[in-house]
Every structure is written in C-alpha cells, then in structure tokens.
C-alpha cells in the first residue's frame, strides 16, 4: 500500500450520489459503494432502486455485506420535534469488526477524500448492523442465541 493514493470516486459514483441528493421521481433513498480493487476506484454496488422488499434504512442494511467494509449514502427522512418533515443526508462508513485487516486499511485510507468529495453529507461510522438500524429507526435483526453446552 505504500506509495498508493486513495481510490478516487468513479463518474458513475458521483451520478448515483446526485440521485440520492435529488428530489423527485428519479431520487434514490440510499446507495452502497465499494472499492473495485481491479480498477482502483470507488464504484456503486447497490441502490434503493435494486431493493424491492425492504425500504429505507432496512433495505440499506440488508444489502451491506457481513464481512467487507462499504461506504453508503443515506437520505434519512424524519419528523422534527415540532412535527415538520425533513431529511438529513448521511455518509456511512461501515466496517464490520470481523472484516479483513487489509480491506479495513484500504477503506480507511480512501474514506476522507471520498467523503470530502460528497458535498452536504453528515459523516458517521459503524461496525454493527443492528446499531446502525437502531440509530436510524429501522427494525433490528434478532441475534441467534447460542446454546450453552453442559460439560458435566
């Protein structure tokens, strides 16, 4: 990794970001981006247009991989304390605790330049899908309980 610059955002990535930021018919609720190691660029992986069964943050989190880091942009729509509808655009850096160390370093290295290139986003970093869901009002997934073995 020595001597490498961070992976730049592809033109397609910037187009997808603009669709999340937009208002209107072609607007996306969220987009997930990955670093394509072959071309050394940040490229779109999935968008809310690809997810048919789950909407909002639930759809975004359902499409995040369990073992690889990803970036996402999410337009969080909510009501203020006085009842007004509003939204906030979030840049999400998702790095699972059990992800590959090299992947973690590659994504950490590209994080700041990528985020700074996306104007108007609020940064947030996450390592756990359920915490991300709870923060944005999604339905947390139930964790499987491990049965304790009795060794007596």
N, C-alpha and C positions, 0 to 999 in steps of 0.2 A: 504494500500500500504506500510505501514511501515514494514521494515524487508525484503521486497522482493528485489530480484536482478532484473536487467532488463532482458527482454526476449531475449534469445540467438537466433542466426540465425540457422535454420534447415539445414541439409545437402543438402536438395533439393534447398533451397535458395542459397546456395553457388554454386551449379551446375548451376542454372539459371543465376547467376551473371557472371560466367565464360563464358556462351554462349553470353551474351551481350558484354563482353570484347573481345571475339574472332574475328577473321576474317575468312571469308569463307562461305560455304553453310549453315552450322548449326547456323550461327550467328543470334542473335536477335537484333532488334533496341532498344527495351526497355522492362522493366519488372516492374510490380507493386507488392509490398509486403504488407502484413498486419500482425498484431499480432493476432495469434489464442489464444483467452483467455482460451480455454479449456486445451490446452497443453502448454501454456505459451512460445511459440516460434514464431519467425518471419518466415512466410511461403510465398511462391509465390502465388499470386492471379490470375494475368493475365499476358500474354506476347504479344509481337507483332505478334507471330505466331497465337494467338487466334483472332486477329482483322483482318478481311478480307476487310472491306470497306475503312478504313482510314489508312494512312501510317504516319510514323514519329511521330512528337510531337502531331499532330492532333489525331492520334489513341490513344496515351497515355492519353491525357487529356479527350478524350471521354469516357475512361474507368475508370477515377477517380470518386469515389462516391462524391455526393454533400455535405453530412453531416458527413462523417467519415474521420479521418486522414489516410494517407497512406504514405509509402515510395516508391520511384521509382528510377530506374537506367535508364539513357537515353544516348545513344551514338549519340551526336549531330554532324552531318556531315555538313561542311560548307566550303566555299572558303575563303582563306586569302585575304588580300588587294592586293597582287601581283598575285592572280588567282590560287594559289595552292589548291588542295583539301586536307582537313584534317578533323580531328574529335577530340572531347573532350568528355570524359566520365563524366557525371553529376550524383551526388547523390541528389535526390529531396525529400525534406521533405514537404509534402502537408498537411496542417492543416487548413481546412475551418474555417472562423471566427465563424460560427454558429454551430460548432461541439460540442458535449457533453464535458463538462469540465473534466470528469473522463477520457474519451478517450484521450483528449489533454494531460493530465498529464502522462498517460501510454506511449504514443508515445514520449513525451518529455524525459521521463526517459530512454527509450531504444535507443533514437536517437544516442547519441555519441558513445556508444560501438559498435552499428551496423555499423555506418559509418566508424569507425576506422578499422573494420574488413574487409572492402572492399578496397583493395589497388588500388591506381591510379584514384580515383574519386575526382571531384571538388564539394564541398558542395553548396547547395542552398536551401532556404526555401521559401515557397509560401503559401498564404492564398486564392488566387483568380485564377480561371482557366484562365480567359482572360489575366491577366498579364503574366501568365506562357506561354500562347500561343504567345503573342506578343514578349516576350523575345527571344524565340527560332524560330521565323519566321513562326508560324502557323497562321491559319485563326481564328481570334477572333469570338466568338459566339455573335450574336446580342442579346442585352438585351431587354426584353419586356418593353415597356414604359407603365407606369401606367397612366390611365386616371384620370385627376383631376375631382373631383365631385364639382359641384356648389351647395353650400348650401343656396343660396339666395332664 
